[in-house]
Amino acid sequence: MRATAPGLLASDETPAAAIERADAASDFVLACDHAGRDIPRALDSLGLSATELSSHIAWDIGAAGVARALADRLDATLVLQRYSRLVIDCNRPPGTPESIATASEWTRIGRNEGLSEAEVQAREREIFQPYHAALRGILDEHLRQGRRSILVSVHSFTPNYRGAARPWHIGVMHHRDARLATELLRLLRRDERLPVGDNQPYSIGDDTDYTIPVHGEARGIAHVAVEIRQDLIADEAAQASWAGRLAKLFKQASASLGAGATV
């Protein structure tokens, strides 16, 4: 195992979490776990090419643009994670194999193999923990102010994975508490031309996900994760279009849930 200094990010490198619209007035709080593809300089690009680091294995392409536009339309606070999921995945429980992946689809991540405990802890301490502390702080402030919270986690997915085409345009992800997901699915499916996935192409689980189980389910607040296909949000105009559609539907879903939607 490689022995390294305990620190990971240099003093001039970007902090892991970005909070936008911190003083937003609505009940919605948006999270974008895979918004960025930065790699700490100390990790030397993880040995990957620029092409690999711009692909879907490194980040959720288009998700940050949708999340920002959606936050504007909902007047919601948004928390984004700037570093690549290949450094540490902020939507995976620490200590699980997927937390620091050694392979993604067809790509081997050799620099993630054989990490020392100190290296793993540095990634958790400097990237994973600050991001989730920022999200926790926003939700705690809502609670302190007596405001309800509605958590929306924004993701995107590749149109093809390991040779298999994915027909859905959007997926709605939920686990034990499907209050918001059920209403959002109903509203999306009013457009019969729109292929909508119910826990497709992914589903949420305690061992496979972190943001929704920890910040949504554990608090008892209304929540949902959405996945939008990346080829449909490849530019700013498409991202704005999807944000406009989702903002309208989220407002309707929130109104349908009523005041009891959150605690």
BASETI-765361 format. One record per residue (C-alpha): residue number from 1; residue in one letter; y, z, x. Coordinates in Angstrom, 1 decimal, padded with zeros to 4 digits. Layout:
BEGIN
[NUM a [Y Z X]]
...
***
This chain:
BEGIN
[1 m [000.0 000.0 000.0]]
[2 r [003.5 -000.8 001.1]]
[3 a [005.7 002.2 002.0]]
[4 t [009.3 001.7 000.9]]
[5 a [012.5 003.7 000.5]]
[6 p [012.6 005.5 -002.8]]
[7 g [015.6 003.6 -004.1]]
[8 l [015.4 000.1 -005.7]]
[9 l [018.8 -001.0 -006.8]]
[10 a [021.6 -001.3 -004.3]]
[11 s [025.0 000.3 -005.2]]
[12 d [026.5 -003.1 -005.9]]
[13 e [023.8 -004.3 -008.1]]
[14 t [024.0 -004.6 -011.9]]
[15 p [022.9 -001.5 -013.9]]
[16 a [019.8 -002.1 -015.9]]
[17 a [021.3 -001.5 -019.4]]
[18 a [024.3 -003.2 -021.0]]
[19 i [025.8 -001.7 -024.1]]
[20 e [027.9 -004.1 -026.2]]
[21 r [030.0 -003.2 -029.2]]
[22 a [029.5 000.5 -028.6]]
[23 d [031.9 001.5 -031.3]]
[24 a [030.5 -000.9 -033.9]]
[25 a [030.7 000.3 -037.5]]
[26 s [027.5 -000.8 -039.1]]
[27 d [024.1 001.0 -039.4]]
[28 f [022.4 -001.7 -037.4]]
[29 v [021.4 -001.0 -033.8]]
[30 l [020.0 -004.0 -031.9]]
[31 a [017.8 -003.9 -028.8]]
[32 c [016.9 -006.8 -026.5]]
[33 d [014.2 -005.6 -024.1]]
[34 h [013.8 -008.9 -022.3]]
[35 a [017.4 -010.2 -022.2]]
[36 g [017.7 -010.8 -018.5]]
[37 r [015.9 -012.2 -015.5]]
[38 d [017.6 -010.5 -012.6]]
[39 i [015.4 -009.3 -009.7]]
[40 p [016.6 -006.5 -007.5]]
[41 r [017.4 -007.8 -004.0]]
[42 a [014.9 -005.4 -002.5]]
[43 l [012.0 -007.2 -004.2]]
[44 d [012.9 -010.6 -002.7]]
[45 s [012.4 -012.6 -006.0]]
[46 l [008.9 -011.1 -006.3]]
[47 g [007.8 -014.1 -004.2]]
[48 l [008.4 -016.4 -007.1]]
[49 s [010.3 -019.7 -007.2]]
[50 a [013.5 -020.3 -009.1]]
[51 t [011.6 -022.4 -011.6]]
[52 e [009.2 -019.6 -012.3]]
[53 l [012.0 -017.1 -012.7]]
[54 s [013.8 -019.3 -015.1]]
[55 s [010.7 -019.8 -017.3]]
[56 h [009.4 -017.7 -020.2]]
[57 i [007.3 -015.5 -018.0]]
[58 a [010.4 -013.8 -016.6]]
[59 w [012.5 -013.3 -019.8]]
[60 d [012.8 -014.0 -023.5]]
[61 i [014.7 -017.3 -023.4]]
[62 g [017.5 -017.4 -025.9]]
[63 a [017.0 -013.9 -027.2]]
[64 a [020.1 -012.4 -025.6]]
[65 g [022.3 -015.2 -027.2]]
[66 v [020.8 -014.6 -030.6]]
[67 a [021.2 -010.8 -030.2]]
[68 r [024.8 -011.1 -029.2]]
[69 a [025.7 -013.4 -032.1]]
[70 l [023.7 -011.3 -034.5]]
[71 a [025.5 -008.1 -033.3]]
[72 d [028.9 -009.8 -033.9]]
[73 r [027.9 -010.8 -037.5]]
[74 l [026.4 -007.4 -038.4]]
[75 d [029.1 -005.4 -036.5]]
[76 a [026.2 -003.7 -034.7]]
[77 t [025.8 -002.0 -031.3]]
[78 l [023.6 -004.0 -029.0]]
[79 v [021.6 -002.7 -026.0]]
[80 l [020.4 -005.3 -023.5]]
[81 q [018.0 -005.0 -020.5]]
[82 r [019.3 -007.1 -017.7]]
[83 y [016.3 -007.2 -015.3]]
[84 s [013.2 -009.4 -015.6]]
[85 r [010.2 -008.1 -017.4]]
[86 l [008.3 -009.0 -014.2]]
[87 v [010.0 -006.1 -012.4]]
[88 i [009.0 -003.7 -015.2]]
[89 d [008.5 -004.5 -018.8]]
[90 c [010.8 -002.3 -020.9]]
[91 n [008.7 -002.9 -024.0]]
[92 r [005.4 -001.6 -022.5]]
[93 p [004.4 002.1 -022.0]]
[94 p [004.8 003.1 -018.4]]
[95 g [001.4 003.3 -016.6]]
[96 t [-000.3 000.6 -018.7]]
[97 p [-001.5 -002.5 -016.9]]
[98 e [001.2 -004.6 -018.7]]
[99 s [004.0 -002.4 -017.6]]
[100 i [004.2 -004.0 -014.1]]
[101 a [002.2 -007.2 -014.6]]
[102 t [000.3 -008.7 -011.7]]
[103 a [-000.1 -012.0 -013.6]]
[104 s [001.8 -013.7 -016.4]]
[105 e [000.1 -016.6 -018.2]]
[106 w [-001.0 -018.8 -015.3]]
[107 t [001.2 -017.2 -012.6]]
[108 r [000.1 -014.6 -010.2]]
[109 i [002.7 -011.9 -009.4]]
[110 g [001.5 -011.0 -005.9]]
[111 r [004.4 -008.7 -005.1]]
[112 n [003.4 -006.5 -008.0]]
[113 e [-000.1 -005.8 -006.6]]
[114 g [-001.0 -002.7 -004.7]]
[115 l [002.3 -000.8 -005.4]]
[116 s [002.7 002.7 -004.2]]
[117 e [003.4 005.5 -006.6]]
[118 a [006.9 005.7 -005.2]]
[119 e [007.5 002.0 -005.9]]
[120 v [006.3 002.3 -009.4]]
[121 q [008.5 005.4 -010.0]]
[122 a [011.5 003.6 -008.6]]
[123 r [011.2 000.8 -011.1]]
[124 e [010.7 003.2 -014.0]]
[125 r [013.6 005.5 -012.8]]
[126 e [016.2 002.8 -012.2]]
[127 i [015.3 000.1 -014.8]]
[128 f [013.1 001.4 -017.6]]
[129 q [014.6 004.8 -018.1]]
[130 p [018.3 003.9 -018.1]]
[131 y [017.7 001.2 -020.7]]
[132 h [015.8 003.5 -023.0]]
[133 a [018.3 006.3 -022.4]]
[134 a [021.1 003.9 -023.5]]
[135 l [019.3 003.0 -026.7]]
[136 r [018.4 006.6 -027.4]]
[137 g [022.0 007.7 -026.9]]
[138 i [023.3 005.2 -029.5]]
[139 l [020.7 006.3 -032.0]]
[140 d [021.4 010.0 -031.3]]
[141 e [025.1 009.4 -031.8]]
[142 h [024.4 007.8 -035.2]]
[143 l [022.5 010.9 -036.1]]
[144 r [025.2 013.2 -034.8]]
[145 q [027.8 011.4 -037.0]]
[146 g [025.5 011.6 -040.0]]
[147 r [025.1 007.8 -040.1]]
[148 r [021.8 006.1 -040.9]]
[149 s [020.3 003.7 -038.3]]
[150 i [018.4 000.4 -038.7]]
[151 l [016.8 -000.7 -035.5]]
[152 v [016.2 -004.4 -034.8]]
[153 s [014.4 -005.5 -031.7]]
[154 v [015.1 -009.1 -030.8]]
[155 h [012.6 -011.3 -028.9]]
[156 s [011.6 -014.9 -028.4]]
[157 f [008.3 -016.6 -027.7]]
[158 t [007.2 -019.7 -026.0]]
[159 p [006.1 -022.7 -028.2]]
[160 n [002.8 -023.0 -026.2]]
[161 y [000.8 -020.3 -024.5]]
[162 r [-002.2 -021.0 -022.4]]
[163 g [-002.5 -024.5 -023.9]]
[164 a [-002.3 -023.2 -027.6]]
[165 a [000.5 -024.4 -029.8]]
[166 r [002.3 -021.8 -031.8]]
[167 p [003.5 -023.2 -035.2]]
[168 w [005.7 -020.3 -036.4]]
[169 h [009.5 -020.6 -036.2]]
[170 i [009.9 -016.9 -036.4]]
[171 g [007.6 -013.9 -036.4]]
[172 v [008.2 -010.5 -038.0]]
[173 m [006.6 -007.6 -036.2]]
[174 h [005.8 -004.2 -037.6]]
[175 h [003.2 -001.4 -037.3]]
[176 r [002.8 001.7 -039.5]]
[177 d [006.2 001.5 -041.3]]
[178 a [006.7 -002.0 -042.8]]
[179 r [009.6 -001.2 -045.1]]
[180 l [012.1 -003.5 -043.5]]
[181 a [009.5 -006.0 -042.3]]
[182 t [008.1 -006.5 -045.8]]
[183 e [011.6 -007.2 -047.2]]
[184 l [012.6 -009.5 -044.4]]
[185 l [009.3 -011.4 -044.8]]
[186 r [010.0 -011.8 -048.5]]
[187 l [013.5 -013.2 -047.9]]
[188 l [012.5 -015.5 -045.1]]
[189 r [009.6 -017.0 -047.1]]
[190 r [012.0 -018.0 -049.9]]
[191 d [012.5 -021.1 -047.7]]
[192 e [009.1 -022.8 -048.1]]
[193 r [009.8 -025.1 -045.2]]
[194 l [010.0 -022.2 -042.7]]
[195 p [006.8 -021.2 -040.9]]
[196 v [007.0 -017.4 -040.8]]
[197 g [004.5 -015.2 -038.9]]
[198 d [003.5 -011.8 -040.2]]
[199 n [002.6 -010.0 -037.0]]
[200 q [002.3 -013.4 -035.4]]
[201 p [002.4 -014.5 -032.6]]
[202 y [002.3 -010.8 -031.7]]
[203 s [001.7 -007.4 -033.3]]
[204 i [003.0 -004.0 -032.5]]
[205 g [000.8 -001.2 -031.2]]
[206 d [001.2 002.2 -029.6]]
[207 d [-000.6 001.1 -026.4]]
[208 t [001.1 -002.3 -026.2]]
[209 d [004.7 -001.7 -027.3]]
[210 y [007.3 000.9 -026.6]]
[211 t [010.7 000.2 -028.2]]
[212 i [009.6 000.2 -031.9]]
[213 p [007.0 003.0 -031.7]]
[214 v [009.3 005.3 -029.7]]
[215 h [012.8 004.6 -031.1]]
[216 g [011.9 003.4 -034.6]]
[217 e [008.6 005.0 -035.8]]
[218 a [009.0 008.3 -034.1]]
[219 r [012.5 008.8 -035.6]]
[220 g [011.4 007.7 -039.1]]
[221 i [014.2 005.1 -039.2]]
[222 a [013.9 001.6 -040.7]]
[223 h [013.0 -000.9 -038.0]]
[224 v [011.6 -004.3 -037.3]]
[225 a [011.0 -006.6 -034.4]]
[226 v [011.7 -010.4 -034.7]]
[227 e [010.4 -013.1 -032.5]]
[228 i [012.0 -016.6 -032.6]]
[229 r [010.5 -019.6 -031.0]]
[230 q [012.3 -020.5 -027.8]]
[231 d [012.7 -024.3 -028.4]]
[232 l [014.6 -023.5 -031.6]]
[233 i [017.2 -021.3 -029.8]]
[234 a [017.6 -023.3 -026.6]]
[235 d [021.4 -023.6 -026.8]]
[236 e [024.4 -021.6 -028.1]]
[237 a [024.7 -023.6 -031.3]]
[238 a [021.1 -023.0 -032.3]]
[239 q [021.4 -019.3 -031.4]]
[240 a [024.4 -018.9 -033.6]]
[241 s [022.7 -020.7 -036.4]]
[242 w [019.7 -018.3 -036.3]]
[243 a [022.0 -015.3 -036.0]]
[244 g [023.9 -016.4 -039.1]]
[245 r [020.7 -016.8 -041.1]]
[246 l [019.3 -013.5 -039.9]]
[247 a [022.6 -011.6 -040.5]]
[248 k [022.6 -012.6 -044.1]]
[249 l [019.0 -011.7 -044.6]]
[250 f [019.3 -008.3 -042.8]]
[251 k [022.3 -007.4 -045.0]]
[252 q [020.2 -008.2 -048.1]]
[253 a [017.2 -006.4 -046.8]]
[254 s [019.3 -003.3 -046.0]]
[255 a [020.8 -003.3 -049.4]]
[256 s [017.3 -003.6 -051.0]]
[257 l [016.1 -000.6 -049.0]]
[258 g [019.0 001.5 -050.1]]
[259 a [020.3 004.8 -048.7]]
[260 g [016.8 006.1 -048.2]]
[261 a [016.1 003.4 -045.5]]
[262 t [016.8 005.7 -042.6]]
[263 v [017.2 009.4 -041.7]]
***
